[in-house]
Amino acid sequence: MAGELILIVEDNERNLKLVRDLLQFNDYNTLEARTAEEAVDLAVEHRPDLVLMDIQLPDGDGVSALARLRSNARTALLTVVALTAFAMPGDRQRLLDAGFDGYLEKPIDVKGFPTQVRNLL
């Protein structure tokens, strides 16, 4: 399924580079956003096949960005996955209950990440 467009929403440059490099190595096309506002704008404009959304962003949070995506007809049905270091008991379920289509923990499992992405698409 390579070639799909994936929007990476991540404000940490090191994490962003790792995710981007892994995706591009596996023949995915990527877009990058470092803020919630930029993520929503890029998602509306490009309608990616998958959005990997960090939860803590400098101008808000991924949950609020997700709510904005879900309220827009152009992006309401996008597959949006939380990509987060939130790994306390209950965090996964809280994010799924907020409307995320999936949950991936940071640090990323480099070996398993391509398979996880493929399964989300």
Kinemage of the C-alpha trace (Angstrom):
@kinemage 1
@onewidth
@group {chain A} dominant
@subgroup {mainchain}
@vectorlist {calphas} color= white
{ca met a 1} P 0.000 0.000 0.000
{ca ala a 2} L 2.997 2.286 -0.340
{ca gly a 3} L 2.527 5.687 -1.892
{ca glu a 4} L -0.230 6.869 0.416
{ca leu a 5} L -0.055 10.378 1.829
{ca ile a 6} L 0.526 10.591 5.577
{ca leu a 7} L 0.352 13.803 7.602
{ca ile a 8} L 2.760 13.773 10.547
{ca val a 9} L 1.810 16.202 13.310
{ca glu a 10} L 4.778 16.515 15.654
{ca asp a 11} L 6.541 19.503 17.210
{ca asn a 12} L 9.658 17.638 18.340
{ca glu a 13} L 12.135 17.764 15.454
{ca arg a 14} L 13.885 14.525 16.358
{ca asn a 15} L 10.604 12.590 16.562
{ca leu a 16} L 9.376 14.212 13.353
{ca lys a 17} L 12.541 13.239 11.491
{ca leu a 18} L 12.382 9.647 12.734
{ca val a 19} L 8.746 9.186 11.691
{ca arg a 20} L 9.288 10.936 8.356
{ca asp a 21} L 12.381 8.885 7.565
{ca leu a 22} L 10.668 5.600 8.440
{ca leu a 23} L 7.642 6.444 6.328
{ca gln a 24} L 9.602 7.678 3.343
{ca phe a 25} L 11.909 4.661 3.491
{ca asn a 26} L 8.756 2.557 3.144
{ca asp a 27} L 7.604 4.592 0.105
{ca tyr a 28} L 4.945 6.699 1.804
{ca asn a 29} L 4.509 10.355 0.894
{ca thr a 30} L 4.540 12.699 3.867
{ca leu a 31} L 3.350 16.115 4.939
{ca glu a 32} L 4.536 17.721 8.168
{ca ala a 33} L 2.829 19.972 10.667
{ca arg a 34} L 4.324 21.272 13.880
{ca thr a 35} L 1.184 22.886 15.330
{ca ala a 36} L -2.490 21.975 15.628
{ca glu a 37} L -3.460 24.901 13.404
{ca glu a 38} L -1.052 23.856 10.675
{ca ala a 39} L -2.268 20.247 10.962
{ca val a 40} L -5.894 21.214 10.408
{ca asp a 41} L -5.008 23.468 7.472
{ca leu a 42} L -2.902 20.793 5.757
{ca ala a 43} L -5.502 18.091 6.375
{ca val a 44} L -8.286 20.205 4.869
{ca glu a 45} L -6.152 21.121 1.857
{ca his a 46} L -4.620 17.696 1.103
{ca arg a 47} L -6.965 15.126 2.718
{ca pro a 48} L -4.215 12.621 3.577
{ca asp a 49} L -4.806 8.895 3.823
{ca leu a 50} L -3.626 8.917 7.444
{ca val a 51} L -2.880 11.513 10.120
{ca leu a 52} L -0.390 10.688 12.882
{ca met a 53} L -1.218 13.245 15.593
{ca asp a 54} L 0.958 14.143 18.552
{ca ile a 55} L -1.184 15.044 21.548
{ca gln a 56} L 0.891 17.835 23.096
{ca leu a 57} L 1.401 20.662 20.614
{ca pro a 58} L 2.620 24.227 21.147
{ca asp a 59} L -0.692 25.859 20.179
{ca gly a 60} L -3.115 23.390 21.694
{ca asp a 61} L -3.546 19.676 21.792
{ca gly a 62} L -4.197 16.855 19.397
{ca val a 63} L -7.632 16.179 20.886
{ca ser a 64} L -8.815 19.697 20.008
{ca ala a 65} L -7.288 19.404 16.534
{ca leu a 66} L -9.098 16.094 16.075
{ca ala a 67} L -12.398 17.718 17.070
{ca arg a 68} L -11.843 20.392 14.429
{ca leu a 69} L -11.093 17.741 11.801
{ca arg a 70} L -14.186 15.738 12.719
{ca ser a 71} L -16.394 18.849 12.485
{ca asn a 72} L -15.280 19.648 8.916
{ca ala a 73} L -17.017 17.763 6.103
{ca arg a 74} L -13.749 17.515 4.118
{ca thr a 75} L -11.859 15.845 6.955
{ca ala a 76} L -14.534 14.205 9.120
{ca leu a 77} L -13.751 10.702 7.897
{ca leu a 78} L -9.939 10.893 7.871
{ca thr a 79} L -8.118 8.177 9.761
{ca val a 80} L -6.452 10.000 12.654
{ca val a 81} L -4.158 8.129 15.030
{ca ala a 82} L -2.760 9.443 18.297
{ca leu a 83} L 1.038 9.260 18.303
{ca thr a 84} L 1.934 10.043 21.867
{ca ala a 85} L 4.146 9.514 24.880
{ca phe a 86} L 0.975 9.398 27.031
{ca ala a 87} L 1.250 5.837 28.287
{ca met a 88} L -0.364 5.960 31.708
{ca pro a 89} L -3.177 3.546 32.487
{ca gly a 90} L -6.311 4.821 30.811
{ca asp a 91} L -4.581 7.157 28.318
{ca arg a 92} L -5.104 4.831 25.367
{ca gln a 93} L -8.805 4.413 26.085
{ca arg a 94} L -9.261 8.131 26.784
{ca leu a 95} L -7.829 9.004 23.383
{ca leu a 96} L -9.853 6.337 21.586
{ca asp a 97} L -12.968 7.620 23.373
{ca ala a 98} L -12.082 11.135 22.148
{ca gly a 99} L -12.431 9.840 18.588
{ca phe a 100} L -8.971 8.757 17.498
{ca asp a 101} L -8.966 5.769 15.167
{ca gly a 102} L -5.875 4.297 16.769
{ca tyr a 103} L -3.104 4.819 19.284
{ca leu a 104} L 0.658 4.480 18.858
{ca glu a 105} L 3.077 5.010 21.717
{ca lys a 106} L 6.324 6.928 21.672
{ca pro a 107} L 9.080 6.006 21.663
{ca ile a 108} L 8.288 4.379 18.356
{ca asp a 109} L 9.022 0.709 17.788
{ca val a 110} L 11.239 1.240 14.728
{ca lys a 111} L 10.982 -2.370 13.538
{ca gly a 112} L 7.227 -2.646 14.013
{ca phe a 113} L 6.240 0.858 12.924
{ca pro a 114} L 5.884 0.155 9.167
{ca thr a 115} L 3.579 -2.768 9.882
{ca gln a 116} L 1.540 -0.697 12.333
{ca val a 117} L 1.093 2.028 9.693
{ca arg a 118} L 0.169 -0.502 7.011
{ca asn a 119} L -2.485 -1.949 9.329
{ca leu a 120} L -3.923 1.517 9.991
{ca leu a 121} L -4.306 2.205 6.293
